Amino acid sequence: MFCLKRQTSIPWQALQVQFGAGYPFDERGVRNFKSHFIEHLKKVCLIYSAANVQPTPDGLILKPSRPHIQTVAGITSTLLG
């Protein structure tokens, strides 16, 4: 998320396609996926406390955030291109 330049929204259905292969693509499947995804997101945010992410009824809102690791001048920008 440190690469984001502006707020980005990702719908639950798109997240389910990427991360929820074991959930059916019906109303109940999306609801269960969303519930479990938010539980795991809370755990991620314990480690990456600078993550500026907000679950909404429609999906996730990602906002620019500080990197989760300290950058060293020149190295990160070189790796990212």
Secondary structure, DSSP 8 states (H G I E B T S, - for coil): -TT-SS-EEEEHHHHHHHH-TTS-SSHHHHHHHHHHHHHHHHHHHHH-TT-EEEE-SSEEEEE----SS---TTHHHHHH-
